[in-house]
Amino acid sequence: MKYPGARCPGSEVIMRQRDASENSALLGTKDAARLLNVDPTTLREYERKGVVRPARTSTGMRVYTFADIARIRAHREARRP
């Protein structure tokens, strides 16, 4: 599948099954981290913990949807005291 509006190299994306509306905007790791105000390594840690499973481009780069961003925000809110 090709996503001409993808913000990272290799816009051909191998997507896991998702609702089409979630796939409309894709963010690279750096952009997603900036949006969440975290370090990119934190996003990889969330992936290792199973909080989020970002899709990958054909070159293996992680891409995040706004639904992924919302899941991470919900996870971070739930962990606050």
N, C-alpha and C positions, 0 to 999 in steps of 0.2 A: 504494500500500500504506500502511496506517496502522499505526503502532507506538505504542500508547497509553503505553508506558513510556518513550518518548523523553524525554531530559532537556533538550531545547532546543526553542525555538518552531518550529512548523511540522512536526509529527510525521509528516506525509505525506512520505515519503522516496522519492526516485528512486534506486533501488539498482542497481548493476551486478550481474551474475550472481555469486552467492556461495552458499556452503553455508548453509542456513537456520540452523544452530546458531551461525554467526558473527554473525547479525543480531539476536540476542536482546538485546543491550545496546548502546546507542548513546550516545556521549559527545560533547558539544560540544568545540570547540577548547580552551576555557579549562579544562574538566575533564580532558581528555586531557593537556594541558600540565602541569597540576598533578600528575597521576598519574605523569608521566615526570620531573617536576622540571626542566622546561625552559620557556623562554619560548614563548608561542604563535607568535611569528614563526619560531621554530626548526621547528615543525611545518609551517608553510607552505614553509620552505626544503626540508624533507625531501620534500614533495610536488613541488616544482619539480625536485628531483634524481631523482625517480622511485622513492624508497624506499618510499613508500606512496601510495595513491590513495584518499583518503577519499570516501565517498558524499556526496551533497548533498541537503539538504532541498528542498522545492518553492520555498523562498525563497532558495536558494543557499548556505545555511550548511553548512559542513563538519561531518560527523559521523563519528566513529571507532568501530570495533568493538574488542573486546579482541584480536582477531586482528591488527588494525592496530597496536595498542600492542605486541604481541609482536614484530611485524616491525621496528618502530622500535628496540625494546630489542636485538634480535639485531644490527641494523645498528650500533648504538652499541657493543655488546660486540666486534664484529668489528674496529672501528676502534681499539680500545684497544691500546696497545703491550704 
